[in-house]
């Protein structure tokens, strides 16, 4: 018994569709959509029609991309990552000397 994985193409990306009908949207696809929306080349309506998804899912993709970019900078969701700590430390030093 093997699970059949089908796929379709959207904006040049291969999107897998699992046996139960669940589509798997790759992170690179989400980044592409986010970048195209930021540049004005795509809007939410176009993405929802092309991909047959809800507006809320498109906005979730955008949030996922933003969270991914923040985590790559070393900042945790609570703002306590290394970069945030460095900024707070420098700000404290500057303010204490002022």
Residue pairs with C-beta under 8 A, 6 or more apart in sequence:
3 18
3 19
4 19
5 16
5 17
5 18
5 19
6 16
6 17
7 14
7 15
7 16
7 17
8 14
8 15
8 17
9 15
10 29
10 50
10 51
11 29
11 32
11 33
11 36
11 50
13 26
13 28
13 29
13 32
15 23
15 24
15 25
15 26
15 29
15 51
16 23
16 24
17 23
17 24
18 24
25 61
27 64
27 65
27 68
30 61
30 62
30 64
30 65
31 65
31 68
33 42
33 47
33 58
33 61
33 62
34 61
34 62
34 65
34 66
36 42
37 43
37 44
37 47
37 62
44 55
44 58
44 59
47 53
47 58
48 54
48 55
48 58
51 58
67 77
73 81
73 83
74 81
74 82
74 83
75 81
75 82
75 83
75 84
76 84
